Amino acid sequence: MSTLETQKKTQAAVGFFDRSIRRKRNGIIKKWAGMTLLIGVFMLALLSLFWGVLSRTYQNLPVLGVIVVDFDSPTHEAALIGPAVLRAAESRNNLRPPRLGYIVKPPDEYPDGEMQVRRVVYEQEHWAAISITRNATGRLEDALRSGDESFDPDSLAEIVFAEARDESVTRNYLLPYLDDLKSEVVRGFSEVWIPKAVRDEGLRRNMVRVPLAVNPGFGFRMVNLRPFDVPVAIPAVSVGLLCIPPSPSPAV
Ligand SMILES: *[C@@H]1O[C@H](CO)[C@@H](O)[C@H](O)[C@H]1NC(C)=O
């Protein structure tokens, strides 16, 4: 028998379930099962962290603090805009979660006005802030009385937030709930403002020239202090959530 023939014989092909390779086959199956188990345990462990992070999301939403600073009321004896916002924010606080946590702050705490409020959000003391401009009600009445066609309803109040602080929290939780608040505020305001404007001769005269000063009357300028607009960074920040310990919750 030549060497070549011997080689052919020893290398004859056999099936995976052939008896002659039973020990080898069992070894392979054991290794495969062990590795699969290891991967499974590893994935479940990591996913559990993710589930844990998200399991109490709605109950925890009130920790997302939004301060409300009314610079309007102290400057006008019959202010309407500031009180309308405060009423809506306080009524939201009485709802069961999911809701945001609104914190009404006295305007004297921010002597530098809206810029100082923006700074508080920029420095991440609170997740968002709503400020109502000084004498917003007076400005609205003036615009309607004088028929000021350049009147911009969104110049009377602003909502400040910093999207890049956490883009998924901002987009999934903060902004949708703030939108709800906005509609509630504007609805509540129309109920007091439109009857007042219709009854007052001075206000009624120019309604046709400045319809926006009647409805909506005022709106909110959305100020995003740190936009997050680099989609390619999303994998890094969202996977990073698995490893970064939660930051201490802001004061409610
Ligand atoms: C607020 O606006 C009204 C109407 O323009 C004006 O009469 C009043 O003096 C203003 N108040 C302050 C504190 O600026």
The ligand as an SDF file (V2000), in Angstrom:
LIG
                    3D

 14 14  0  0  0  0  0  0  0  0999 V2000
  -47.0200   97.8990   32.1060 C   0  0  0  0  0  0  0  0  0  0  0  0
  -47.6460   98.2140   30.8940 O   0  0  0  0  0  0  0  0  0  0  0  0
  -48.7010   99.1960   31.0480 C   0  0  0  0  0  0  0  0  0  0  0  0
  -49.3160   99.3520   29.6810 C   0  0  0  0  0  0  0  0  0  0  0  0
  -48.3380   99.6970   28.7410 O   0  0  0  0  0  0  0  0  0  0  0  0
  -48.1050  100.4830   31.5530 C   0  0  0  0  0  0  0  0  0  0  0  0
  -49.1480  101.4220   31.7460 O   0  0  0  0  0  0  0  0  0  0  0  0
  -47.4170  100.2000   32.8790 C   0  0  0  0  0  0  0  0  0  0  0  0
  -46.7750  101.3630   33.3310 O   0  0  0  0  0  0  0  0  0  0  0  0
  -46.3880   99.1100   32.7110 C   0  0  0  0  0  0  0  0  0  0  0  0
  -45.8470   98.7820   34.0120 N   0  0  0  0  0  0  0  0  0  0  0  0
  -44.5520   98.7500   34.2530 C   0  0  0  0  0  0  0  0  0  0  0  0
  -44.1260   98.4390   35.6450 C   0  0  0  0  0  0  0  0  0  0  0  0
  -43.7000   98.9500   33.3720 O   0  0  0  0  0  0  0  0  0  0  0  0
  1  2  1  0
  1 10  1  0
  2  3  1  0
  3  4  1  0
  3  6  1  0
  4  5  1  0
  6  7  1  0
  6  8  1  0
  8  9  1  0
  8 10  1  0
 10 11  1  0
 11 12  1  0
 12 13  1  0
 12 14  2  0
M  END
$$$$
